Amino acid sequence: MRRFIIALAALVLSAGIASAQKYIVVDSEKIFRSIADYNTAMTTLDNLAKEYQTKVDAAYAEVESLYNTYMAQKDNLSATSRSNAEQQILAKERAAAEYQESVFGNEGVMMKKRIELIQPIQKRVFTAIENYAKAGGYEMVLDTASNATMLYHSDSVDHTQKIIELIK
């Protein structure tokens, strides 16, 4: 009976150890950075963002200039002229904010461009990871990129380089 209990305990322990090995760790950011198309897309997006940000800054600078001019002349303006100047400043400020939202908002030009350039690469990487996991019999893939809760992982479970080689 004692041998049976020891054998059963060993079997349960070995089953627990075996099931614990059904996961891998990858660093998706490292995988993405290893793809030339991704790096090109990110450079394109960065340059486009700088270009649009310059236009947004110019629109807000115009609003600030109008405001400063208005404040300097405010005492010399009639009530109607003040009201018109204030309306003009508010309209320019609204237009600048709307432009900024149309470019950088969730439905903006930059988000659409990001989806256009990055989404096919993401799909390719995630499909490669999924196929690798299925082929290796892994039940779970943990991503260490930007994951503050991943405190430690052994190099033996990190399959990032193998995924990079699979993609290339």
FIDRENZA-619566 format. One line per field, with one value per residue (C-alpha): x, y, z; residue in one letter. Coordinates in Angstrom, 3 decimals. Layout:
% FIDRENZA-619566
xx: [X ...]
yy: [Y ...]
zz: [Z ...]
type: [A ...]
END
This chain:
% FIDRENZA-619566
xx: [0.000 2.835 4.524 1.236 0.882 4.495 4.058 0.797 2.460 5.368 2.916 0.938 4.164 5.541 2.193 2.302 5.847 4.990 1.955 3.999 6.209 3.372 4.140 6.751 7.859 8.482 9.381 7.088 8.802 12.135 10.441 8.900 12.205 13.867 11.573 12.828 9.289 8.244 11.212 10.496 6.823 7.690 10.105 7.411 4.883 7.347 8.146 4.466 3.662 6.382 5.024 1.465 2.617 4.354 1.059 -0.855 1.744 1.483 -2.316 -2.052 0.710 -1.649 -4.319 -1.804 -0.675 -4.282 -4.893 -1.768 -2.671 -6.191 -4.987 -2.645 -5.455 -8.363 -8.630 -8.752 -11.476 -15.191 -17.465 -18.431 -14.808 -13.862 -16.680 -15.683 -12.030 -12.966 -15.196 -12.403 -9.935 -12.379 -13.141 -9.429 -8.872 -11.775 -10.450 -6.974 -8.418 -10.578 -7.581 -5.514 -8.289 -8.667 -4.974 -4.111 -7.500 -8.722 -10.321 -7.633 -5.243 -2.350 -4.373 -5.557 -2.004 -0.753 -3.369 -2.468 1.261 1.519 -1.505 -0.261 3.069 1.309 -0.871 2.210 4.018 1.016 0.267 3.905 3.760 0.490 1.799 5.019 3.076 0.729 3.608 5.470 2.403 2.495 -0.730 0.191 2.496 3.497 4.746 7.427 7.286 6.048 4.778 5.520 4.172 6.703 9.325 11.430 11.589 14.203 16.024 14.951 11.329 12.203 11.579 11.847 14.835 13.180 10.123 12.383 14.085 10.693 9.478 12.592]
yy: [0.000 2.308 1.665 2.373 5.762 6.681 5.600 7.566 10.650 10.344 9.990 13.074 15.045 14.050 14.880 18.302 18.872 17.702 19.959 22.890 22.582 23.334 27.039 29.209 32.796 35.183 38.854 40.134 43.524 41.845 39.794 42.894 44.795 41.917 42.480 45.091 45.927 46.722 49.040 50.790 51.172 52.605 55.109 56.117 56.562 58.568 60.894 61.315 62.052 64.732 66.307 66.387 67.594 70.530 71.464 71.127 73.250 75.901 76.002 76.476 79.076 81.037 80.875 82.076 84.905 86.015 85.885 87.893 90.500 90.647 91.090 93.894 95.727 94.757 98.089 100.024 97.880 98.454 95.831 94.544 94.333 92.517 90.043 89.443 88.941 86.538 84.557 84.419 83.145 80.508 79.394 79.035 77.132 74.787 74.239 73.436 70.965 69.315 69.030 67.492 64.961 64.165 63.345 61.823 60.626 57.025 57.378 59.735 59.613 58.318 55.429 54.426 54.605 52.572 49.900 49.895 49.504 47.503 45.195 42.870 42.493 41.815 39.200 37.517 37.467 36.278 33.561 32.400 32.306 30.382 27.875 27.412 26.826 24.330 22.464 22.255 21.237 24.334 25.325 28.888 31.618 34.398 37.697 39.467 42.716 45.576 43.157 44.541 41.419 39.050 39.043 36.114 33.467 30.911 31.159 27.590 28.681 31.771 30.850 34.371 33.600 30.467 32.521 35.116 32.360 30.922 34.262 34.942]
zz: [0.000 0.886 -2.469 -4.212 -2.464 -3.265 -6.885 -7.117 -5.595 -8.054 -10.935 -9.852 -9.360 -12.765 -14.410 -12.774 -13.984 -17.488 -17.712 -16.427 -19.521 -21.953 -22.283 -23.931 -23.537 -26.438 -26.703 -29.444 -29.540 -30.291 -33.003 -34.570 -34.440 -36.320 -39.328 -41.806 -43.015 -39.445 -38.902 -42.209 -41.296 -37.880 -39.454 -41.941 -39.128 -37.023 -39.928 -40.755 -37.106 -36.979 -40.154 -38.826 -35.403 -37.082 -38.763 -35.480 -33.670 -36.404 -36.047 -32.269 -32.734 -34.978 -32.264 -29.687 -31.960 -32.516 -28.774 -27.953 -30.562 -29.207 -25.611 -26.676 -28.518 -26.273 -24.473 -27.750 -29.361 -29.279 -27.736 -31.193 -32.333 -29.128 -29.605 -33.234 -32.292 -29.496 -31.863 -34.435 -31.811 -30.564 -34.122 -34.923 -31.679 -32.457 -35.988 -34.630 -32.113 -34.787 -37.105 -34.314 -33.598 -37.311 -37.480 -34.096 -32.811 -32.648 -36.090 -37.396 -40.302 -38.193 -36.752 -40.230 -41.565 -38.603 -39.278 -42.966 -42.357 -39.125 -39.104 -41.911 -40.098 -36.779 -38.436 -39.915 -36.549 -34.532 -37.088 -36.930 -33.125 -33.197 -35.759 -33.786 -30.576 -32.226 -33.887 -30.577 -28.585 -26.391 -24.723 -23.824 -25.126 -22.745 -24.171 -22.145 -24.146 -21.964 -19.327 -15.885 -14.150 -15.740 -13.012 -14.162 -16.821 -17.667 -20.983 -21.667 -22.150 -24.243 -27.870 -29.312 -31.525 -32.912 -33.907 -35.566 -37.561 -38.535 -39.860 -41.966]
type: [M R R F I I A L A A L V L S A G I A S A Q K Y I V V D S E K I F R S I A D Y N T A M T T L D N L A K E Y Q T K V D A A Y A E V E S L Y N T Y M A Q K D N L S A T S R S N A E Q Q I L A K E R A A A E Y Q E S V F G N E G V M M K K R I E L I Q P I Q K R V F T A I E N Y A K A G G Y E M V L D T A S N A T M L Y H S D S V D H T Q K I I E L I K]
END
